[in-house]
Amino acid sequence: MNPASVEPFHAISISRLAHRLEGEGRSIIHMEFGQPSTGAPPRAIAAAHHWLDAEPGGYVEHSRLCERIARLYADRHGLSIDPARILLTCGASPALVLALSALFSPGDRIAFVRPGYVAYRNTVSALDRVPVEIAADASTRFQLAASHLDALEEAPAGLILASPANPTGTMIPAEGLAAIAAAAKRRGIRIISDEIYHGLSYVGPAHSMLEFDPDAIIINSFSKYFSMAGWRLGWIVAPPGTSELLRAYIGNLFLTPPSLAQHAALVAMDETDVLEGYHETYRRNRALLLEALPQMGLARIAPPDGAFYIWADVSALTNDSMDFCRRLLVDTGVTIAPGVDFDPVEGHRFIRFSFAVSTAQTEDAIDRFGSWLAQQRA
Ligand SMILES: Cc1ncc(COP(=O)(O)O)c(C=O)c1O
């Protein structure tokens, strides 16, 4: 059997070029990756310094962190989750590998919308499951709807969804999630809900799929709201009755996430003022971009409800988003992601901005991008 082919992230090659130009002394604004430019909250970093000296840092899963994460579901969603169902992972990426490996079988069909996070397609393929792409467009703000599931001729075994989503930031309202949960139940489809952007919303709090489907598989992470991408820590909420199976997979495939990250995360979870400060910066950046982009002629955008992305249709300017991003970078230093990473079919006419940068950088990027677009048009 041939190994599954896994595509690279095209944004990585753009980013590599950006770093080369930066090394040559160019001023670069990094908006290509979905990662906060801030670090972990300072008190979390101080805690990590302390624990580095205080303990040997072996293979551990801190039960206090699992209990604290369970409390997050009570605080955010009014849900009572047994902490024994919270299993720590090295981020949402291994949580997805875990869910697909332990709870699905080779050959199972797994659906998700296009545009979507590139790793869904590639992880599903790499694990010998079969990706089923559901094309979503501006009519559903590029999000999944229950009608998409009803329209599938053959029901897939699984469905991955994210609200807020990457690359659009759009969210599925409560009634939409309820309808998706009902449609999935009718057709025997198991849901994986990627809730990694929870906490980062501009239109009211995001709902967890657990509110509508108590058997949903939930994955989440400290990479986004908690600004700890490089600490490699996340979790899965195991569906009832699956904790021991998932724990056995974790033990064999991954062992434990870094103990230092677990100590730091426990502190980070109570640093609300700092984290909401980061959130406020994104809110300002989002407002600036949503005002500026239409004035530059980029009006075809689905205003992001959450996360820190803007997905913009640039078909009036290019049919090759990779070339567009490369030229924009070389001419201006503004680095963004080409749509082809998120949608292999329509992505050639879309770009994605990540606005998890400072407000000064956002303003600078708007100035550079605006002048460049005006030149291109002239
Ligand atoms: C939607 C989505 N899910 C999962 C991930 C992976 O995150 P982690 O750093 O927790 O592995 C990302 C990263 O950008 C993402 O955008």
The ligand as an SDF file (V2000), in Angstrom:
LIG
                    3D

 16 16  0  0  0  0  0  0  0  0999 V2000
   -9.0110   24.9210   13.2710 C   0  0  0  0  0  0  0  0  0  0  0  0
   -7.7250   24.4540   13.8550 C   0  0  0  0  0  0  0  0  0  0  0  0
   -7.6780   23.2760   14.4970 N   0  0  0  0  0  0  0  0  0  0  0  0
   -6.5390   22.8110   15.0190 C   0  0  0  0  0  0  0  0  0  0  0  0
   -5.3510   23.5280   14.9200 C   0  0  0  0  0  0  0  0  0  0  0  0
   -4.0940   22.9480   15.5170 C   0  0  0  0  0  0  0  0  0  0  0  0
   -3.8040   23.5610   16.7300 O   0  0  0  0  0  0  0  0  0  0  0  0
   -2.8090   23.0280   17.8480 P   0  0  0  0  0  0  0  0  0  0  0  0
   -1.7450   24.0730   17.9560 O   0  0  0  0  0  0  0  0  0  0  0  0
   -3.6180   22.9720   19.1030 O   0  0  0  0  0  0  0  0  0  0  0  0
   -2.2970   21.7000   17.4410 O   0  0  0  0  0  0  0  0  0  0  0  0
   -5.3480   24.7610   14.2650 C   0  0  0  0  0  0  0  0  0  0  0  0
   -4.1060   25.5390   14.1380 C   0  0  0  0  0  0  0  0  0  0  0  0
   -4.0420   26.5780   13.5180 O   0  0  0  0  0  0  0  0  0  0  0  0
   -6.5710   25.2400   13.7100 C   0  0  0  0  0  0  0  0  0  0  0  0
   -6.6460   26.4020   13.0680 O   0  0  0  0  0  0  0  0  0  0  0  0
  1  2  1  0
  2  3  1  0
  2 15  2  0
  3  4  2  0
  4  5  1  0
  5  6  1  0
  5 12  2  0
  6  7  1  0
  7  8  1  0
  8  9  2  0
  8 10  1  0
  8 11  1  0
 12 13  1  0
 12 15  1  0
 13 14  2  0
 15 16  1  0
M  END
$$$$
